């Protein structure tokens, strides 16, 4: 073989190896597995008065449970609402709709399916004609019948933002209080038994505004709380992470962010014992919000942080660790002049973006709740204002909005 022929063969072989290397790199990065999402179904639900959805969780049968508020049955124009729960089946059809509350304004802000097939709900109940509000915790059975309702707080504004069932069958609630603590608003953490009676209550924060967005029980029996603080950090609001033991005693606290506003939306414990937080941040772009991810070790020390620009006012709503150790996140991208888009992305265990996808919807809103489902899809809950319809018995104000997004099947 001539020298030129040998050189040409080597070049072709090198090119082929380089091409194969690129394919392997893309596959390793997860690009080949990037998901397209499609709308499986969407629904609006409600009566003649305003109904809103604030939280959603998938259920074991492929459906979902939505928590929110309803003004149905309340005398106009008091502005008082009841807490609302709506149960949907796997096709988005209503199974039941229930409302409950006390005398004033009641709002459900978080819901969690319980081990007995029922649901735990937290939120806020406000007394009529006052600013005095208490955190609310309720337990309902599988048919939506109220089993008990408890309130927590003193002479101030107290609210529950997130509820989870604990390993002992009780409940943990994270929220906000101005009734006690270090000043301003503080994170409010409540542990109850299975009957909803309090076992302990704790507050965390400083002299400024400190609020909770999410809580999880950790593998060691303690709790991790994610929120935001105006009391300390790099400036503005910063992501605030607090780790406690099983009795609510603070083990450590950390802040994350830059000179802008950095806000948490969700937190999960990772398989290595650390934590992953998703939310939004204006520290990376001038005035606009990006989706913000922070990964820590078991002591809350930052391993990496990442901002994701979806093309507008962006916010992260949920995050989960995948089987291969990467992270799937979802939220919203609001361009400000067009429809809000559902945003999903995969991020490697080292904090590198692998892929991102968007799906625009005419009824999406950037404050809507999003939660992942077992099949790799997502459930969505929010609210939708319909035009007045004189000839139909439909809501002429605001309805609960629900949607199911699934990965596209096939090529």
C-alpha positions as CSV (number, residue, x, y, z in Angstrom):
1,X,0.0,0.0,0.0
2,X,1.3,3.4,-0.9
3,X,2.1,6.0,1.8
4,X,-0.8,8.2,0.7
5,X,-3.2,5.2,0.7
6,X,-2.1,4.2,4.2
7,X,-2.5,7.8,5.4
8,X,-6.0,8.0,3.8
9,X,-7.0,4.8,5.5
10,X,-5.7,6.0,8.9
11,X,-7.6,9.3,8.4
12,X,-10.8,7.4,7.6
13,X,-10.3,5.2,10.6
14,X,-9.6,8.2,12.9
15,X,-12.8,9.9,11.6
16,X,-14.8,6.8,12.2
17,X,-13.5,6.5,15.7
18,X,-14.1,10.1,16.4
19,X,-17.7,9.7,15.1
20,X,-18.3,6.7,17.3
21,X,-16.8,8.6,20.2
22,X,-19.3,11.4,19.7
23,X,-22.1,8.9,19.6
24,X,-20.9,7.4,22.8
25,X,-20.5,10.8,24.4
26,X,-24.1,11.8,23.4
27,X,-25.5,8.6,24.7
28,X,-23.5,8.9,28.0
29,X,-24.8,12.4,28.4
30,X,-28.4,11.2,28.0
31,X,-29.0,13.2,24.8
32,X,-30.2,10.2,23.0
33,X,-32.8,9.7,25.7
34,X,-34.2,13.2,25.7
35,X,-37.9,13.2,26.1
36,X,-40.6,14.9,24.1
37,X,-43.7,15.6,26.2
38,X,-47.2,15.6,24.9
39,X,-50.5,16.6,26.5
40,X,-52.4,13.4,27.4
41,X,-55.4,15.3,28.7
42,X,-56.3,18.7,30.3
43,X,-59.5,19.6,32.2
44,X,-61.2,22.6,33.8
45,X,-63.3,21.8,36.9
46,X,-65.6,23.8,39.1
47,X,-69.0,25.4,39.7
48,X,-70.4,28.9,39.3
49,X,-68.0,30.4,41.8
50,X,-64.2,30.7,41.7
51,X,-62.2,27.5,42.2
52,X,-58.4,27.3,42.2
53,X,-55.8,24.5,42.4
54,X,-52.6,25.2,44.3
55,X,-51.1,21.7,44.7
56,X,-51.2,18.3,43.0
57,X,-49.9,14.8,43.7
58,X,-50.1,11.6,41.5
59,X,-52.1,8.7,43.0
60,X,-51.3,5.0,42.8
61,X,-54.0,4.3,40.3
62,X,-52.6,6.7,37.7
63,X,-54.8,9.6,38.6
64,X,-54.1,12.6,40.8
65,X,-55.3,14.6,43.8
66,X,-55.6,18.4,43.6
67,X,-55.7,20.8,46.6
68,X,-56.9,24.4,46.4
69,X,-59.8,26.6,47.3
70,X,-63.5,27.1,46.4
71,X,-65.9,30.0,46.9
72,X,-68.9,27.8,46.1
73,X,-71.5,27.9,48.8
74,X,-70.1,31.0,50.5
75,X,-72.2,34.1,50.7
76,X,-71.2,36.8,48.2
77,X,-69.3,39.2,48.7
78,X,-67.5,38.0,51.8
79,X,-64.5,36.8,49.9
80,X,-64.3,33.7,52.1
81,X,-63.4,30.3,50.6
82,X,-63.3,26.7,51.7
83,X,-60.4,24.3,51.3
84,X,-60.9,22.2,48.2
85,X,-59.9,18.6,47.2
86,X,-60.5,17.2,43.7
87,X,-59.8,13.5,42.9
88,X,-59.2,12.6,39.2
89,X,-58.8,9.2,37.6
90,X,-56.1,8.2,35.1
91,X,-58.2,9.8,32.3
92,X,-58.7,13.1,34.1
93,X,-62.3,12.4,34.9
94,X,-63.5,13.6,38.3
95,X,-64.0,10.9,40.9
96,X,-65.1,13.2,43.7
97,X,-64.8,16.8,44.8
98,X,-64.9,17.8,48.5
99,X,-64.7,21.1,50.4
100,X,-64.1,21.7,54.1
101,X,-63.1,24.4,56.5
102,X,-64.0,26.6,59.4
103,X,-65.8,29.9,59.6
104,X,-63.4,32.2,57.7
105,X,-61.2,31.7,54.6
106,X,-59.7,28.3,54.3
107,X,-57.1,27.4,51.6
108,X,-55.4,24.0,50.9
109,X,-51.8,24.5,49.8
110,X,-50.4,21.0,49.9
111,X,-51.7,17.5,49.8
112,X,-50.2,14.1,50.3
113,X,-51.6,10.5,49.7
114,X,-51.4,8.6,53.0
115,X,-50.6,4.9,53.6
116,X,-54.2,4.0,54.3
117,X,-55.4,5.3,50.9
118,X,-56.6,8.7,52.2
119,X,-55.0,12.2,52.1
120,X,-53.4,14.7,54.4
121,X,-53.8,18.4,53.6
122,X,-52.2,21.5,54.9
123,X,-52.8,25.2,54.3
124,X,-54.2,28.2,56.1
125,X,-57.4,29.2,57.8
126,X,-58.1,32.9,58.4
127,X,-60.7,34.2,60.8
128,X,-63.3,36.6,59.4
129,X,-62.5,40.3,59.3
130,X,-59.0,39.9,60.9
131,X,-55.4,39.2,59.7
132,X,-55.2,36.4,62.3
133,X,-54.5,33.1,60.5
134,X,-53.6,29.6,61.6
135,X,-51.9,26.7,59.9
136,X,-54.4,24.0,59.0
137,X,-53.9,20.2,58.9
138,X,-56.6,17.9,57.9
139,X,-57.0,14.1,57.2
140,X,-59.5,12.7,54.7
141,X,-60.3,9.1,53.8
142,X,-60.1,7.6,50.4
143,X,-63.6,8.9,49.5
144,X,-62.8,12.4,50.6
145,X,-64.7,12.4,53.9
146,X,-63.1,14.6,56.5
147,X,-61.8,12.6,59.5
148,X,-60.3,15.4,61.5
149,X,-59.1,19.0,61.2
150,X,-56.5,20.6,63.4
151,X,-55.2,24.2,63.5
152,X,-51.8,25.5,64.8
153,X,-50.6,29.0,65.7
154,X,-51.1,31.9,68.0
155,X,-52.1,35.6,67.5
156,X,-50.4,36.2,64.2
157,X,-50.2,34.8,60.7
158,X,-49.4,31.1,60.5
159,X,-49.7,28.9,57.4
160,X,-48.8,25.4,56.3
161,X,-47.0,25.1,52.9
162,X,-46.0,21.5,52.7
163,X,-47.2,18.2,54.4
164,X,-45.7,14.7,54.3
165,X,-46.6,11.5,56.2
166,X,-43.8,10.4,58.4
167,X,-42.4,6.8,58.9
168,X,-44.3,6.5,62.3
169,X,-47.7,7.3,60.6
170,X,-47.7,10.9,61.8
171,X,-47.2,14.0,59.8
172,X,-44.7,16.8,59.3
173,X,-45.8,20.3,58.2
174,X,-43.5,23.1,57.1
175,X,-44.8,26.6,56.7
176,X,-44.5,30.2,58.0
177,X,-45.3,32.0,61.3
178,X,-45.3,35.5,62.5
179,X,-46.7,34.4,65.9
180,X,-43.3,33.3,67.3
181,X,-39.7,33.0,66.4
182,X,-36.8,35.5,65.9
183,X,-38.8,38.3,64.3
184,X,-40.6,39.1,61.0
185,X,-41.7,35.8,59.6
186,X,-40.0,32.5,60.5
187,X,-40.1,28.9,59.2
188,X,-42.7,27.0,61.1
189,X,-42.1,23.2,61.5
190,X,-44.8,21.0,63.1
191,X,-44.7,17.3,63.9
192,X,-47.9,15.5,64.8
193,X,-49.0,12.0,65.5
194,X,-51.4,10.0,63.3
195,X,-54.3,11.7,65.0
196,X,-53.0,15.2,64.1
197,X,-52.2,16.2,67.7
198,X,-48.9,18.1,68.0
199,X,-45.8,16.3,69.2
200,X,-43.6,19.4,68.8
201,X,-43.4,22.7,67.1
202,X,-40.2,24.6,66.0
203,X,-39.3,27.9,64.3
204,X,-36.1,28.7,62.3
205,X,-34.9,32.0,61.0
206,X,-33.6,35.4,61.9
207,X,-34.9,39.0,62.2
208,X,-36.0,39.2,58.5
209,X,-38.5,37.2,56.4
210,X,-37.9,33.4,56.4
211,X,-40.4,31.1,54.8
212,X,-40.6,27.4,54.0
213,X,-41.5,25.8,50.7
214,X,-40.9,22.1,51.2
215,X,-40.1,19.5,53.8
216,X,-39.0,15.8,53.6
217,X,-38.2,13.2,56.2
218,X,-34.6,12.1,55.8
219,X,-33.1,8.6,55.9
220,X,-31.8,9.2,59.4
221,X,-35.2,10.0,60.8
222,X,-34.7,13.7,60.8
223,X,-36.1,16.4,58.4
224,X,-34.8,18.7,55.7
225,X,-36.6,22.0,55.1
226,X,-36.1,24.2,52.1
227,X,-37.3,27.8,51.8
228,X,-35.9,31.3,51.5
229,X,-34.4,33.8,53.9
230,X,-34.1,37.5,54.0
231,X,-32.3,37.4,57.3
232,X,-28.9,36.3,56.0
233,X,-27.0,35.3,52.9
234,X,-25.5,37.0,49.9
235,X,-28.3,39.6,49.4
236,X,-32.0,39.8,48.7
237,X,-33.7,36.5,49.4
238,X,-31.4,33.4,49.4
239,X,-32.3,29.7,49.3
240,X,-32.5,28.5,53.0
241,X,-31.8,24.9,53.9
242,X,-32.3,23.6,57.4
243,X,-31.6,20.1,58.7
244,X,-33.1,18.8,61.9
245,X,-33.0,15.6,63.9
246,X,-36.2,13.6,64.6
247,X,-37.1,15.8,67.5
248,X,-36.9,19.0,65.4
249,X,-33.6,20.2,66.8
250,X,-31.5,22.1,64.3
251,X,-28.4,20.3,63.2
252,X,-27.2,22.8,60.6
253,X,-28.5,25.5,58.3
254,X,-27.1,26.8,54.9
255,X,-27.9,29.6,52.5
256,X,-27.3,29.6,48.7
257,X,-27.6,32.3,46.1
258,X,-26.2,35.6,44.9
259,X,-27.0,39.3,44.9
260,X,-30.5,38.8,43.4
261,X,-33.5,36.8,44.7
262,X,-33.0,33.1,45.1
263,X,-36.1,31.1,46.1
264,X,-36.6,27.3,46.7
265,X,-39.5,25.3,45.3
266,X,-38.7,21.7,46.2
267,X,-36.1,19.6,47.9
268,X,-35.2,15.9,47.8
269,X,-32.7,13.7,49.5
270,X,-30.2,12.1,47.1
271,X,-29.1,8.5,47.2
272,X,-25.6,9.5,48.6
273,X,-27.3,11.2,51.6
274,X,-27.0,14.7,50.2
275,X,-29.8,17.1,49.0
276,X,-31.0,18.6,45.7
277,X,-33.0,21.9,45.7
278,X,-34.8,23.4,42.8
279,X,-36.4,26.9,42.6
280,X,-35.7,30.1,40.8
281,X,-33.0,32.8,40.9
282,X,-32.4,36.3,39.5
283,X,-28.8,36.3,40.5
284,X,-27.6,34.9,37.2
285,X,-29.3,37.3,34.8
286,X,-30.1,41.0,35.2
287,X,-33.7,41.2,36.5
288,X,-34.9,37.9,35.0
289,X,-35.4,34.6,36.8
290,X,-33.8,31.4,35.8
291,X,-34.5,27.9,37.1
292,X,-32.0,27.3,39.9
293,X,-30.5,24.0,41.1
294,X,-28.3,23.5,44.1
295,X,-26.8,20.1,45.0
296,X,-25.2,19.6,48.5
297,X,-23.5,16.9,50.4
298,X,-25.0,15.4,53.6
299,X,-23.8,18.3,55.7
300,X,-25.4,20.9,53.4
301,X,-22.1,22.0,51.8
302,X,-22.6,23.0,48.2
303,X,-21.3,20.6,45.6
304,X,-22.5,22.6,42.6
305,X,-25.2,25.0,41.5
306,X,-26.7,25.5,38.0
307,X,-29.1,28.0,36.4
308,X,-31.3,27.0,33.4
309,X,-32.6,29.6,31.1
310,X,-36.0,28.6,29.6
311,X,-36.3,31.9,27.7
312,X,-38.1,34.2,30.1
313,X,-39.3,34.3,33.7
314,X,-38.5,30.7,34.6
315,X,-39.2,28.8,37.8
316,X,-38.4,25.2,38.9
317,X,-41.2,23.3,40.6
318,X,-40.0,19.7,41.1
319,X,-36.9,17.6,40.9
320,X,-36.2,13.9,41.2
321,X,-33.2,11.7,41.0
322,X,-33.3,9.1,38.2
323,X,-32.1,5.5,38.4
324,X,-28.7,6.4,36.9
325,X,-28.0,9.2,39.3
326,X,-29.0,12.1,37.0
327,X,-31.8,14.6,37.9
328,X,-35.0,15.3,36.1
329,X,-36.4,18.8,36.8
330,X,-39.6,20.5,35.6
331,X,-41.1,23.9,35.9
332,X,-42.3,26.8,33.7
333,X,-40.8,29.3,31.2
334,X,-42.7,32.5,30.7
335,X,-41.5,34.6,27.8
336,X,-43.7,37.5,28.8
337,X,-45.2,38.0,25.4
338,X,-46.5,34.6,24.5
339,X,-47.9,31.4,26.0
340,X,-46.2,30.0,29.1
341,X,-44.3,26.8,28.4
342,X,-43.9,23.7,30.4
343,X,-40.1,23.2,30.8
344,X,-38.3,19.9,31.6
345,X,-34.6,19.2,31.6
346,X,-32.2,16.5,32.6
347,X,-29.0,17.4,34.6
348,X,-26.1,15.0,35.2
349,X,-24.9,14.0,38.6
350,X,-22.1,16.4,38.1
351,X,-24.4,19.4,37.4
352,X,-24.2,19.5,33.5
353,X,-27.3,20.0,31.5
354,X,-28.0,17.0,29.3
355,X,-31.2,18.1,27.5
356,X,-34.1,20.4,27.8
357,X,-37.6,20.4,26.3
358,X,-40.5,22.8,26.3
359,X,-44.2,22.4,25.6
360,X,-46.3,25.6,25.2
361,X,-49.9,25.6,26.4
362,X,-52.6,28.2,26.1
363,X,-53.8,27.7,29.7
364,X,-50.5,27.2,31.5
365,X,-49.4,29.6,34.3
366,X,-46.0,30.0,35.8
367,X,-47.4,29.6,39.3
368,X,-49.0,26.2,38.6
369,X,-48.0,23.1,40.6
370,X,-46.1,20.3,38.8
371,X,-45.3,16.8,40.1
372,X,-43.6,13.8,38.4
373,X,-45.5,10.6,37.8
374,X,-44.2,7.0,37.9
375,X,-44.1,6.7,34.1
376,X,-41.8,9.6,33.5
377,X,-44.6,12.1,32.9
378,X,-46.1,14.9,35.1
379,X,-49.3,16.1,36.5
380,X,-50.2,19.8,36.6
381,X,-52.7,21.9,38.7
382,X,-53.6,25.5,38.6
383,X,-56.6,27.7,37.6
384,X,-58.1,29.1,34.5
385,X,-60.3,32.2,34.0
386,X,-63.0,31.6,31.5
387,X,-65.0,34.2,29.6
388,X,-68.6,34.8,30.7
389,X,-70.9,32.2,29.2
390,X,-74.5,33.3,29.4
391,X,-76.0,30.2,27.8
392,X,-74.1,27.5,29.6
393,X,-74.1,26.4,33.2
394,X,-70.4,26.8,33.6
395,X,-68.1,28.8,35.8
396,X,-68.0,32.4,34.7
397,X,-65.1,33.3,36.9
398,X,-62.2,30.9,37.6
399,X,-62.0,27.1,37.4
400,X,-59.5,24.5,38.6
401,X,-57.1,23.6,35.8
402,X,-55.6,20.1,35.6
403,X,-53.4,18.4,33.0
404,X,-51.4,15.2,32.4
405,X,-48.2,15.3,30.4
406,X,-46.5,12.1,29.2
407,X,-43.4,11.3,27.3
408,X,-43.9,10.8,23.6
409,X,-43.9,7.1,22.6
410,X,-42.0,5.8,19.6
411,X,-39.5,7.6,17.3
